[in-house]
Amino acid sequence: MSTTTTVSQFLEEQRVLIDQELDRILPPEDTVPISIHKAMRYSVFAGGKRLRPILCVETGRLMGTESPSLLRIASALELVHTYSLIHDDLPALDNDDLRRGKPTCHRVFGESTAILTGDALLTLTYEVMAEPGLATPEQQLRIIYELANATGTRNGMVAGQVLDLEASNQAADAGMLDLIHSSKTGAFLCAAVRCGAIFAGSAESDIERITVYGRKIGLAFQIADDLLDVLGSSATLGKTAGKDDEQGKATYPALYGIEESRRMAKLLVQEACQSLEPYGKAAGRLQELAYFLIERTT
């Protein structure tokens, strides 16, 4: 991989590799039951930047490891992300008709199939991660634990979703807002980089540094997402813009305003990049990705 590629070129190169691996992971559409496998493939391949798998793989590279097994484990993270989006969009939650510029899963396949599609993708994730021979049993077990913890009900993704729902149309203070966003989005992004470091057999000191990076970019990512919901259009975002305000969601722009939210996101990214300074130029791509997360327009 050329070191002169831009962030956009790098992301596209990595997205292609991850999509190829996802194609190998997902059952073919003609596998019985056909309806669920069509829905799984529709949702996974509807688009997306594959940021979580890319962060996982790039962390592994930083720590000195790159292999087909790491790519497979990293790609499985996208299954969890897609499951969360499918369930997020359901009528009982955000009730959205558009995701990644296409009709949401429940609009195309029906609500019951969409629920089962999310369930199936989450289950397939752990099937992949538990495949014999991908890593040492100890590493695989720790990676599985990391992912389960980051997506569960104790400061994980499900906890963040619950708190987000409960905070709708209520005055959330700064502490609650940080907790919602750190759990809803930040924990999973942080787990992506931690899984890459664990796969590489990194020292605990290295895992701690990458954890600082992951936590800070995770929160910065969600602040940027809040800003895009206010400033972006549905056509640009590929999802319905303005839904946070419409649903009375607790967001950074609502609490701090647009300019202060931008400042906070930039500061978080600067701090994330500083945590990787001991690695010198080798961490350059992860640092570039951190800035991409807050400068993106989709």
C-alpha positions as CSV (number, residue, x, y, z in Angstrom):
1,M,0.0,0.0,0.0
2,S,1.4,3.3,-1.0
3,T,2.1,5.9,1.7
4,T,1.2,8.7,-0.7
5,T,-2.4,7.7,-1.1
6,T,-5.0,10.2,0.2
7,V,-7.3,9.3,3.0
8,S,-10.2,9.0,0.4
9,Q,-8.1,6.7,-1.8
10,F,-7.0,4.6,1.3
11,L,-10.6,4.3,2.5
12,E,-11.8,3.1,-0.9
13,E,-9.0,0.6,-1.3
14,Q,-9.8,-0.8,2.2
15,R,-13.6,-0.8,1.6
16,V,-13.1,-3.0,-1.5
17,L,-11.1,-5.5,0.5
18,I,-13.7,-5.6,3.3
19,D,-16.6,-5.9,0.9
20,Q,-14.9,-8.9,-0.7
21,E,-14.5,-10.5,2.7
22,L,-18.1,-9.7,3.6
23,D,-19.2,-11.4,0.4
24,R,-17.3,-14.5,1.5
25,I,-18.8,-14.3,5.0
26,L,-22.5,-13.8,4.1
27,P,-24.5,-16.8,2.9
28,P,-25.5,-16.6,-0.8
29,E,-28.9,-15.1,-1.6
30,D,-30.2,-18.5,-2.9
31,T,-29.5,-20.2,0.4
32,V,-32.7,-21.3,2.2
33,P,-34.4,-19.4,3.8
34,I,-33.9,-17.1,0.8
35,S,-35.8,-14.1,2.2
36,I,-33.5,-13.6,5.2
37,H,-30.3,-14.0,3.2
38,K,-31.5,-11.5,0.6
39,A,-32.3,-9.0,3.4
40,M,-28.9,-9.6,5.0
41,R,-27.1,-8.9,1.8
42,Y,-29.3,-6.0,0.9
43,S,-28.5,-4.3,4.1
44,V,-24.8,-5.0,4.3
45,F,-24.2,-4.0,0.7
46,A,-26.4,-0.9,0.7
47,G,-23.3,1.2,1.2
48,G,-21.2,2.5,4.0
49,K,-17.6,3.5,4.5
50,R,-16.6,0.4,6.6
51,L,-14.9,2.7,9.2
52,R,-15.0,0.2,12.0
53,P,-13.3,-2.6,10.1
54,I,-10.8,-0.2,8.6
55,L,-9.9,1.1,12.1
56,C,-9.5,-2.4,13.3
57,V,-7.2,-3.5,10.5
58,E,-5.1,-0.3,10.6
59,T,-4.6,-0.7,14.3
60,G,-3.4,-4.2,13.7
61,R,-0.9,-2.8,11.1
62,L,0.3,-0.2,13.6
63,M,1.0,-3.0,16.1
64,G,2.9,-5.0,13.5
65,T,0.3,-7.5,12.2
66,E,-1.6,-7.8,8.9
67,S,-3.2,-11.1,7.8
68,P,-6.4,-12.5,6.2
69,S,-7.6,-13.6,9.6
70,L,-7.4,-10.0,10.9
71,L,-9.4,-8.8,7.8
72,R,-12.0,-11.5,8.5
73,I,-12.5,-10.5,12.1
74,A,-12.5,-6.8,11.2
75,S,-15.1,-7.4,8.5
76,A,-17.4,-9.1,10.9
77,L,-17.6,-5.8,12.9
78,E,-19.5,-4.4,9.9
79,L,-22.2,-7.1,10.5
80,V,-22.8,-5.7,14.0
81,H,-22.9,-2.1,12.7
82,T,-25.4,-3.1,10.1
83,Y,-27.6,-4.9,12.6
84,S,-27.6,-1.8,14.8
85,L,-28.7,0.4,11.8
86,I,-31.5,-2.0,10.8
87,H,-32.9,-2.1,14.3
88,D,-32.4,1.7,14.8
89,D,-34.5,2.4,11.7
90,L,-37.5,0.3,12.9
91,P,-40.9,2.0,13.6
92,A,-40.5,1.3,17.3
93,L,-37.2,3.2,17.4
94,D,-36.3,6.0,14.9
95,N,-38.9,5.0,12.3
96,D,-36.8,5.9,9.3
97,D,-37.4,5.2,5.7
98,L,-34.0,5.9,4.3
99,R,-30.5,4.5,5.1
100,R,-27.3,4.9,3.1
101,G,-29.5,6.5,0.4
102,K,-31.7,3.5,0.0
103,P,-35.0,2.3,1.5
104,T,-34.5,0.8,5.0
105,C,-34.6,-2.9,5.5
106,H,-38.1,-3.0,7.0
107,R,-39.5,-0.9,4.1
108,V,-38.2,-3.4,1.6
109,F,-38.6,-6.7,3.4
110,G,-41.2,-6.0,6.1
111,E,-40.8,-5.3,9.8
112,S,-40.6,-8.9,11.0
113,T,-37.9,-9.9,8.5
114,A,-35.9,-6.8,9.4
115,I,-35.9,-7.7,13.0
116,L,-34.7,-11.2,12.2
117,T,-32.1,-9.8,9.8
118,G,-30.6,-7.8,12.6
119,D,-30.6,-10.9,14.8
120,A,-29.0,-13.0,12.1
121,L,-26.2,-10.5,11.4
122,L,-25.4,-10.3,15.1
123,T,-25.3,-14.1,15.4
124,L,-23.2,-14.5,12.3
125,T,-20.7,-12.0,13.8
126,Y,-19.9,-14.3,16.7
127,E,-19.9,-17.4,14.4
128,V,-17.1,-15.8,12.4
129,M,-15.1,-14.6,15.3
130,A,-15.2,-18.0,16.9
131,E,-14.0,-19.8,13.8
132,P,-11.1,-22.1,14.8
133,G,-7.6,-21.0,13.8
134,L,-8.3,-17.3,13.2
135,A,-6.1,-16.4,16.2
136,T,-5.0,-18.0,19.4
137,P,-8.0,-19.2,21.5
138,E,-7.1,-16.6,24.2
139,Q,-7.1,-13.8,21.6
140,Q,-10.4,-14.8,20.1
141,L,-12.1,-15.1,23.4
142,R,-10.8,-11.6,24.4
143,I,-12.0,-10.1,21.1
144,I,-15.4,-11.7,21.5
145,Y,-15.6,-10.3,25.0
146,E,-14.6,-6.8,23.9
147,L,-17.3,-6.8,21.2
148,A,-20.0,-8.1,23.5
149,N,-19.1,-5.7,26.2
150,A,-19.0,-2.7,23.8
151,T,-22.4,-3.5,22.4
152,G,-24.3,-4.5,25.6
153,T,-26.2,-2.8,28.4
154,R,-23.3,-1.7,30.6
155,N,-22.0,1.4,28.9
156,G,-22.3,-0.3,25.5
157,M,-24.3,0.4,22.4
158,V,-27.6,-1.0,23.7
159,A,-27.2,1.1,26.9
160,G,-26.7,4.2,24.7
161,Q,-29.7,3.5,22.6
162,V,-31.9,3.0,25.7
163,L,-30.6,6.2,27.3
164,D,-31.1,8.0,24.0
165,L,-34.7,7.0,23.9
166,E,-35.3,7.9,27.5
167,A,-33.7,11.3,27.1
168,S,-35.9,12.3,24.1
169,N,-37.9,15.5,24.7
170,Q,-36.1,16.0,28.1
171,A,-33.4,18.3,29.2
172,A,-30.2,16.3,29.2
173,D,-27.2,17.7,31.0
174,A,-23.6,17.5,29.9
175,G,-22.9,14.3,31.9
176,M,-25.9,12.4,30.5
177,L,-25.1,13.6,27.0
178,D,-21.5,12.3,27.2
179,L,-22.8,9.0,28.6
180,I,-25.3,8.5,25.8
181,H,-22.8,9.3,23.1
182,S,-19.9,7.4,24.6
183,S,-22.1,4.3,24.9
184,K,-24.2,4.6,21.8
185,T,-21.3,5.1,19.3
186,G,-18.0,5.5,21.1
187,A,-17.9,2.2,22.8
188,F,-18.1,0.2,19.6
189,L,-15.6,2.4,17.7
190,C,-13.2,2.0,20.6
191,A,-13.7,-1.8,20.6
192,A,-12.8,-1.8,16.9
193,V,-9.3,-0.5,17.5
194,R,-8.9,-2.6,20.7
195,C,-9.8,-5.7,18.8
196,G,-7.1,-4.9,16.2
197,A,-4.5,-4.4,19.0
198,I,-5.6,-7.6,20.8
199,F,-5.3,-9.6,17.6
200,A,-1.8,-8.3,17.1
201,G,-0.8,-9.6,20.6
202,S,0.0,-6.0,21.7
203,A,1.4,-5.2,25.1
204,E,-1.1,-3.8,27.6
205,S,0.5,-0.4,27.4
206,D,-0.1,-0.3,23.7
207,I,-3.7,-1.4,24.2
208,E,-4.2,1.4,26.7
209,R,-2.8,4.0,24.3
210,I,-5.1,2.8,21.5
211,T,-8.0,2.8,23.9
212,V,-7.5,6.5,24.6
213,Y,-7.5,7.1,20.9
214,G,-10.6,5.0,20.4
215,R,-12.6,6.6,23.1
216,K,-11.9,10.1,21.9
217,I,-12.5,9.5,18.3
218,G,-15.7,7.6,19.2
219,L,-17.1,10.7,21.0
220,A,-15.9,13.0,18.3
221,F,-17.6,10.9,15.6
222,Q,-20.9,11.2,17.3
223,I,-20.6,14.9,17.8
224,A,-19.9,15.2,14.1
225,D,-22.9,13.0,13.4
226,D,-25.1,15.4,15.5
227,L,-23.7,18.3,13.5
228,L,-24.4,16.6,10.2
229,D,-28.0,16.0,11.2
230,V,-28.4,19.7,11.7
231,L,-26.3,21.0,8.8
232,G,-26.6,18.2,6.2
233,S,-29.3,17.3,3.7
234,S,-31.1,13.9,3.3
235,A,-29.6,13.6,-0.2
236,T,-26.0,14.1,1.1
237,L,-26.4,12.1,4.2
238,G,-28.2,9.1,2.7
239,K,-30.6,9.2,5.6
240,T,-33.3,11.6,6.8
241,A,-31.8,14.8,8.0
242,G,-33.2,16.8,10.9
243,K,-34.6,13.8,12.7
244,D,-32.7,14.5,16.0
245,D,-34.4,17.8,16.4
246,E,-37.8,16.5,15.3
247,Q,-37.7,13.7,17.8
248,G,-36.3,15.9,20.6
249,K,-33.0,13.9,20.9
250,A,-30.2,14.9,23.3
251,T,-27.4,16.2,21.0
252,Y,-24.3,18.4,21.3
253,P,-25.6,21.2,19.0
254,A,-28.8,21.3,21.1
255,L,-26.9,21.7,24.3
256,Y,-23.7,23.6,23.2
257,G,-24.5,25.1,19.9
258,I,-22.9,24.4,16.5
259,E,-19.6,26.3,16.9
260,E,-18.8,24.9,20.4
261,S,-19.7,21.4,19.2
262,R,-17.2,21.8,16.4
263,R,-14.6,23.0,18.8
264,M,-15.2,20.1,21.1
265,A,-15.0,17.5,18.3
266,K,-11.7,19.0,17.0
267,L,-10.2,19.0,20.5
268,L,-11.1,15.4,21.0
269,V,-9.4,14.4,17.7
270,Q,-6.3,16.4,18.6
271,E,-6.1,14.6,22.0
272,A,-6.7,11.2,20.2
273,C,-3.8,11.9,17.8
274,Q,-1.5,13.0,20.7
275,S,-2.1,9.6,22.3
276,L,-0.4,7.9,19.3
277,E,2.6,10.2,19.2
278,P,4.9,7.5,20.7
279,Y,4.5,5.5,17.4
280,G,5.7,8.3,15.2
281,K,5.0,8.2,11.5
282,A,3.6,4.7,11.7
283,A,0.5,6.1,13.3
284,G,0.0,8.7,10.6
285,R,-2.9,6.9,8.9
286,L,-4.9,6.5,12.1
287,Q,-4.3,10.1,12.9
288,E,-5.5,11.1,9.4
289,L,-8.6,8.9,9.9
290,A,-9.4,10.7,13.2
291,Y,-9.6,14.0,11.4
292,F,-11.6,12.4,8.5
293,L,-14.2,11.4,11.1
294,I,-15.1,15.0,11.9
295,E,-14.5,16.5,8.5
296,R,-16.7,14.1,6.6
297,T,-20.0,15.3,5.0
298,T,-21.9,11.9,5.1
